[in-house]
């Protein structure tokens, strides 16, 4: 029996067997008119299928709803991956095309949990961007080149994804961040609420740096997310990150007095704790100049205004370094030692003198408890006063110190 006389079913089987090589298949189709009639539709269908997949990715990235629906109906694979292992659903979720997301989710084959190369799922992408709700009509005709990643109805995308059976609410990315963590860190209040409403999210999940959603909420400054998370029974308020940071120290660094007050009311929170590296809450507030936060801490009986950090620097010296004279006054009022020294023997007066802070110098001298008899031009060992010389000293500072020394001269001569 000659080849052209073979049954069409057998010719089709041979064609499908040769399908990986379109060149061989095309050569076979050209051997006879009958083969061409049977094999050419197979070649066309294969070409169409290979074209549908990138077309669906293109349409999903650009929010082309009609094109997505047509391509899906023609058999496009909704789980096709691009070079970054991104699916059409992943792109539509990131940009916030809620209608495209719904169309993709309507395909039974769609996997809503497919992660990209960084293990970010469509839900994680949408949760981190659901900060603002923007009406679909306001961005559908935005010209090309406009930032696509800050527009869209991401909250609607989050709701659509959470409604899918089998959605993995707590699946982390390669940095250990869950959708709840990302939403809390972005200040996406509504997304946080939707995720928590599922009852499947762990409010104490930790990312690769051991930061929790609560710590992320403090960092974002969202009071509503903070209140929502801290109201959850069993939420951990004193978790330490791998850097030794806690939610309380983060709130202090940000000067968020309202958050600090709520955390201070929790018995697990220790405001005096100093991490293995870094500063205490008091030192952080001084560095950032958060006067209200400093006042709140100094009002706490547990806070010692003279406690040094790991580097041996007293709070008063740190305040002098930052030239925060008003905070220096607050520390002195709460019992800070005006002549406290760091490990190099540097005092707040020395720092204030080097910086030419006349107000701070007068404040410290007024205590009557500081040693002003020092020579900034003759120092041994490490000193921060490298810019001091006889040529560039602030004459006003010298005058104040000289007058003080004349009034309060201390006889340092050895006894005969």
C-alpha positions as CSV (number, residue, x, y, z in Angstrom):
1,X,0.0,0.0,0.0
2,X,1.4,3.4,-1.0
3,X,1.6,6.2,1.5
4,X,-1.1,8.4,-0.1
5,X,-3.5,5.5,0.2
6,X,-3.1,5.3,4.0
7,X,-6.3,6.0,6.0
8,X,-6.6,9.7,7.2
9,X,-6.5,8.5,10.8
10,X,-3.1,6.9,10.3
11,X,-1.8,10.0,8.4
12,X,-2.9,12.2,11.3
13,X,-1.1,10.0,13.8
14,X,2.1,10.2,11.8
15,X,1.7,14.0,11.6
16,X,1.2,14.3,15.3
17,X,4.3,12.1,15.9
18,X,6.3,14.5,13.7
19,X,4.8,17.6,15.3
20,X,7.8,18.7,17.4
21,X,9.5,19.3,14.0
22,X,7.4,21.6,11.9
23,X,10.0,21.4,9.1
24,X,9.6,17.6,8.8
25,X,5.8,17.9,9.0
26,X,5.7,20.6,6.3
27,X,8.0,18.5,4.1
28,X,5.6,15.5,4.5
29,X,2.6,17.8,3.7
30,X,4.2,18.7,0.4
31,X,4.7,15.1,-0.9
32,X,1.1,14.9,-2.2
33,X,-2.1,16.8,-2.5
34,X,-3.9,14.4,-0.2
35,X,-1.2,14.7,2.5
36,X,-1.4,18.5,2.2
37,X,-5.2,18.4,2.8
38,X,-4.8,16.2,5.9
39,X,-1.6,17.7,7.5
40,X,-2.0,21.4,6.7
41,X,-4.9,22.0,9.2
42,X,-2.7,20.3,11.9
43,X,0.2,22.7,11.1
44,X,-2.2,25.7,11.2
45,X,-3.7,24.6,14.5
46,X,-0.3,24.1,16.1
47,X,0.8,27.5,14.9
48,X,-2.4,29.1,16.3
49,X,-1.9,27.5,19.6
50,X,1.7,28.7,19.9
51,X,0.5,32.2,19.0
52,X,-2.4,32.3,21.4
53,X,-0.2,32.0,24.5
54,X,2.0,35.1,24.1
55,X,-1.1,36.9,22.8
56,X,-2.9,36.2,26.1
57,X,0.0,37.5,28.1
58,X,0.1,40.7,26.0
59,X,-3.6,41.2,26.4
60,X,-3.6,40.6,30.2
61,X,-0.7,43.1,30.7
62,X,-2.6,45.8,28.8
63,X,-6.1,45.1,30.3
64,X,-7.6,44.1,26.9
65,X,-10.7,42.3,28.3
66,X,-12.3,41.4,24.9
67,X,-9.1,40.0,23.6
68,X,-8.5,37.9,26.7
69,X,-12.1,36.5,26.5
70,X,-11.6,35.7,22.8
71,X,-8.2,34.1,23.3
72,X,-9.5,32.0,26.2
73,X,-12.4,30.8,24.1
74,X,-10.0,29.8,21.3
75,X,-8.0,27.6,23.7
76,X,-5.2,29.8,25.0
77,X,-3.6,28.4,28.1
78,X,-4.4,30.7,31.1
79,X,-1.3,29.3,32.9
80,X,1.2,30.2,30.2
81,X,4.5,31.5,31.8
82,X,6.7,34.3,30.5
83,X,10.5,34.5,31.0
84,X,9.9,35.6,34.6
85,X,7.4,32.8,35.2
86,X,4.6,35.3,35.3
87,X,1.1,34.2,34.2
88,X,-1.5,36.4,32.6
89,X,-3.3,36.4,36.0
90,X,-0.2,37.5,37.8
91,X,0.2,40.5,35.4
92,X,-3.5,41.5,35.6
93,X,-3.5,41.2,39.4
94,X,-0.4,43.4,39.7
95,X,-1.7,46.2,37.5
96,X,-5.2,45.9,38.9
97,X,-7.3,44.9,35.9
98,X,-10.2,43.5,37.9
99,X,-12.3,42.6,34.9
100,X,-9.4,40.7,33.2
101,X,-8.7,38.9,36.5
102,X,-12.4,37.8,36.6
103,X,-12.2,36.6,33.0
104,X,-9.1,34.6,33.7
105,X,-10.5,33.1,36.9
106,X,-13.6,32.0,35.0
107,X,-11.4,29.5,33.0
108,X,-11.5,26.2,34.9
109,X,-7.8,25.5,34.1
110,X,-6.6,28.7,35.7
111,X,-4.3,28.2,38.7
112,X,-4.8,31.2,41.0
113,X,-1.7,30.3,43.1
114,X,1.0,30.1,40.4
115,X,4.1,31.9,41.8
116,X,6.5,33.8,39.7
117,X,10.3,33.4,39.9
118,X,10.3,35.2,43.2
119,X,7.5,33.1,44.5
120,X,5.0,36.0,44.4
121,X,1.5,34.8,43.8
122,X,-1.2,37.0,42.1
123,X,-2.8,37.6,45.5
124,X,0.5,38.9,47.0
125,X,0.9,41.2,44.0
126,X,-2.6,42.6,44.4
127,X,-2.5,42.8,48.2
128,X,0.6,45.0,48.1
129,X,-0.9,47.5,45.7
130,X,-4.5,47.8,47.0
131,X,-3.7,51.1,48.7
132,X,-6.0,53.3,46.6
133,X,-9.3,52.4,44.9
134,X,-9.5,53.9,41.4
135,X,-12.5,53.7,39.3
136,X,-11.9,51.5,36.2
137,X,-13.1,54.2,33.9
138,X,-10.5,56.7,35.1
139,X,-7.6,54.8,33.7
140,X,-8.8,52.6,30.8
141,X,-7.7,55.2,28.3
142,X,-4.5,56.5,29.9
143,X,-1.9,57.0,27.2
144,X,1.0,54.5,26.8
145,X,4.0,55.3,28.9
146,X,2.0,56.3,32.0
147,X,2.9,54.3,35.1
148,X,0.7,51.2,34.9
149,X,1.6,49.9,38.3
150,X,-0.1,52.5,40.5
151,X,-3.5,52.4,38.9
152,X,-6.3,49.9,38.9
153,X,-8.9,48.4,41.2
154,X,-6.5,46.2,43.2
155,X,-9.0,45.8,46.0
156,X,-11.5,44.2,43.6
157,X,-8.7,41.9,42.4
158,X,-8.0,40.9,46.0
159,X,-11.7,40.1,46.6
160,X,-11.9,38.1,43.4
161,X,-8.9,36.0,44.2
162,X,-10.0,35.4,47.8
163,X,-13.4,34.1,46.5
164,X,-11.7,31.4,44.5
165,X,-11.8,27.9,46.1
166,X,-8.3,26.7,46.9
167,X,-6.7,30.1,47.1
168,X,-3.6,30.0,49.3
169,X,-4.1,33.0,51.5
170,X,-0.9,32.7,53.4
171,X,1.6,31.6,50.7
172,X,4.9,33.4,51.2
173,X,7.3,34.7,48.5
174,X,11.0,34.1,48.5
175,X,11.5,36.7,51.2
176,X,8.9,35.0,53.5
177,X,6.3,37.8,53.0
178,X,2.7,36.7,53.0
179,X,-0.1,38.7,51.3
180,X,-1.0,40.0,54.8
181,X,2.5,41.1,55.5
182,X,2.8,42.9,52.2
183,X,-0.7,44.6,52.5
184,X,0.2,45.7,56.1
185,X,3.5,47.2,55.0
186,X,1.9,49.0,52.1
187,X,-0.9,50.5,54.2
188,X,-3.6,48.7,52.2
189,X,-6.2,48.8,54.9
190,X,-9.1,47.2,53.0
191,X,-6.9,44.4,51.7
192,X,-5.8,43.6,55.2
193,X,-9.4,43.4,56.3
194,X,-10.4,41.2,53.4
195,X,-7.5,38.8,54.0
196,X,-8.1,38.6,57.8
197,X,-11.8,38.0,57.1
198,X,-10.9,34.6,55.5
199,X,-9.7,33.4,58.9
200,X,-6.8,31.7,57.0
201,X,-4.1,34.3,57.5
202,X,-1.5,34.0,60.3
203,X,-1.1,37.5,62.0
204,X,2.2,36.3,63.5
205,X,3.8,35.1,60.3
206,X,7.5,36.1,60.0
207,X,9.4,37.0,56.8
208,X,13.0,36.3,56.2
209,X,14.0,39.1,58.6
210,X,11.5,37.8,61.2
211,X,9.3,40.8,60.8
212,X,5.6,40.3,61.5
213,X,2.5,42.0,59.9
214,X,2.2,44.1,63.0
215,X,5.8,45.4,62.6
216,X,5.0,46.2,59.0
217,X,1.9,48.1,60.0
218,X,4.0,50.2,62.4
219,X,6.5,50.9,59.6
220,X,3.7,52.0,57.2
221,X,2.2,54.2,59.9
222,X,-1.3,52.9,59.3
223,X,-3.2,53.3,62.6
224,X,-6.2,51.4,61.4
225,X,-4.2,48.4,60.3
226,X,-2.2,48.5,63.6
227,X,-5.4,48.6,65.6
228,X,-6.9,45.8,63.6
229,X,-3.9,43.5,64.1
230,X,-3.3,44.3,67.7
231,X,-6.9,43.5,68.5
232,X,-6.5,39.9,67.3
233,X,-6.3,37.5,70.2
234,X,-2.9,35.9,70.4
235,X,-1.1,38.4,68.3
236,X,2.5,38.8,69.4
237,X,3.4,42.4,70.2
238,X,7.0,41.9,71.4
239,X,8.5,39.9,68.5
240,X,12.1,40.8,67.6
241,X,13.3,41.0,64.1
242,X,16.7,39.5,63.2
243,X,18.0,43.1,63.7
244,X,16.6,43.2,67.2
245,X,13.9,45.6,66.3
246,X,10.4,45.4,67.9
247,X,7.1,47.0,67.0
248,X,7.6,49.4,69.9
249,X,11.1,50.5,68.9
250,X,9.9,51.0,65.4
251,X,7.0,53.2,66.6
252,X,9.4,55.2,68.7
253,X,11.7,55.7,65.8
254,X,8.7,57.0,63.8
255,X,7.6,59.2,66.7
256,X,4.1,57.5,66.6
257,X,3.0,58.4,70.1
258,X,-0.4,56.8,69.7
259,X,1.0,53.5,68.8
260,X,3.6,53.7,71.6
261,X,0.9,54.3,74.2
262,X,-1.0,51.3,73.1
263,X,2.1,49.1,73.1
264,X,3.2,50.4,76.5
265,X,0.0,49.2,78.0
266,X,0.9,45.6,77.0
267,X,2.9,43.9,79.8
268,X,5.0,42.1,77.3
269,X,6.5,45.4,76.0
270,X,9.7,46.5,77.7
271,X,10.5,50.1,76.8
272,X,14.0,49.9,78.4
273,X,15.2,47.0,76.3
274,X,18.4,47.6,74.2
275,X,19.0,45.4,71.2
276,X,22.3,43.5,70.7
277,X,23.1,46.3,68.2
278,X,21.3,49.5,67.7
279,X,19.7,51.9,70.2
280,X,17.0,51.8,72.7
281,X,13.6,53.4,72.1
282,X,14.7,56.5,74.0
283,X,17.9,56.9,72.0
284,X,15.9,56.4,68.7
285,X,13.4,59.1,69.6
286,X,16.3,61.5,70.5
287,X,18.1,60.8,67.2
288,X,14.9,61.5,65.2
289,X,14.0,64.5,67.3
290,X,10.5,63.2,68.2
291,X,9.9,65.5,71.2
292,X,6.5,64.1,72.1
293,X,7.8,60.5,72.0
294,X,10.8,61.5,74.2
295,X,8.4,63.1,76.7
296,X,6.2,59.9,76.8
297,X,9.2,57.7,77.5
298,X,10.7,60.0,80.1
299,X,7.3,60.0,81.9
300,X,7.6,56.2,82.3
301,X,9.2,55.3,85.6
302,X,11.0,52.4,84.0
303,X,13.1,54.7,81.8
304,X,16.5,55.8,83.1
305,X,17.6,59.1,81.5
306,X,21.2,58.1,82.0
307,X,21.2,54.6,80.5
308,X,23.8,54.3,77.8
309,X,23.6,52.4,74.5
310,X,25.9,49.5,73.5
311,X,28.5,52.0,72.4
312,X,28.5,53.7,75.9
313,X,26.9,56.9,74.7
314,X,24.5,58.6,77.2
315,X,21.2,60.1,76.0
316,X,22.4,63.6,76.8
317,X,25.5,63.3,74.7
318,X,23.4,61.9,71.8
319,X,21.0,64.9,72.1
320,X,24.0,67.2,72.0
321,X,25.4,65.5,68.9
322,X,22.1,66.1,67.2
323,X,21.9,69.7,68.6
324,X,18.5,69.0,70.1
325,X,18.7,71.5,72.9
326,X,15.0,71.2,73.8
327,X,15.5,67.5,74.4
328,X,18.6,68.1,76.4
329,X,16.5,70.3,78.7
330,X,13.9,67.5,79.0
331,X,16.6,65.0,79.9
332,X,18.1,67.3,82.5
333,X,14.7,67.9,84.0
334,X,14.3,64.2,84.4
335,X,17.6,63.7,86.2
336,X,20.1,63.2,83.4
337,X,23.7,63.7,84.6
338,X,24.9,66.9,82.9
339,X,28.6,65.8,82.8
340,X,28.0,62.2,81.8
341,X,30.8,60.9,79.6
342,X,30.9,58.3,76.8
343,X,33.7,55.7,76.5
344,X,36.1,58.3,75.1
345,X,35.4,60.7,77.9
346,X,33.4,63.0,75.8
347,X,30.7,65.0,77.5
348,X,27.6,66.9,76.2
349,X,29.4,70.2,76.9
350,X,32.4,69.2,74.8
351,X,30.1,68.2,71.9
352,X,28.1,71.4,72.2
353,X,31.3,73.4,72.2
354,X,32.6,71.7,69.1
355,X,29.4,72.4,67.3
356,X,29.1,76.0,68.5
357,X,25.7,75.4,70.1
358,X,25.6,78.4,72.4
359,X,22.2,77.7,73.7
360,X,23.2,74.2,74.7
361,X,26.4,75.4,76.3
362,X,24.6,77.9,78.4
363,X,22.0,75.3,79.4
364,X,24.7,72.9,80.6
365,X,26.8,75.6,82.3
366,X,23.7,76.8,84.2
367,X,23.5,73.4,86.0
368,X,26.7,74.2,87.8
369,X,27.7,70.6,87.5
370,X,29.8,70.4,84.4
371,X,33.6,70.6,84.0
372,X,34.3,73.4,81.5
373,X,38.1,73.3,82.0
374,X,39.1,71.3,79.0
375,X,41.4,72.0,76.0
376,X,39.9,71.1,72.6
377,X,43.2,71.7,70.9
378,X,45.2,69.0,72.8
379,X,43.4,65.7,72.7
380,X,44.8,62.2,72.7
381,X,43.3,59.2,71.1
382,X,40.0,59.2,69.2
383,X,38.0,62.4,69.3
384,X,35.1,63.7,67.2
385,X,36.5,67.2,67.4
386,X,38.8,66.9,64.4
387,X,37.7,70.3,63.0
388,X,38.7,72.3,66.0
389,X,41.8,74.4,65.7
390,X,42.9,77.8,67.0
391,X,42.1,79.3,63.7
392,X,38.4,78.2,63.4
393,X,37.1,78.2,66.9
394,X,33.9,80.0,67.5
395,X,34.9,83.2,69.3
396,X,31.5,83.5,70.9
397,X,31.9,80.0,72.4
398,X,35.4,80.8,73.7
399,X,34.1,83.9,75.3
400,X,31.3,82.1,77.2
401,X,33.7,79.4,78.4
402,X,36.4,81.9,79.5
403,X,33.8,83.9,81.4
404,X,32.6,80.8,83.1
405,X,36.1,79.7,84.0
406,X,36.8,83.1,85.5
407,X,33.7,82.9,87.7
408,X,34.1,79.3,88.6
409,X,37.9,78.9,88.6
410,X,39.0,75.5,90.0
411,X,42.4,75.4,91.5
412,X,44.0,72.4,89.9
413,X,47.5,73.2,91.1
414,X,49.1,70.3,93.1
415,X,49.4,70.8,96.9
416,X,52.9,71.8,98.0
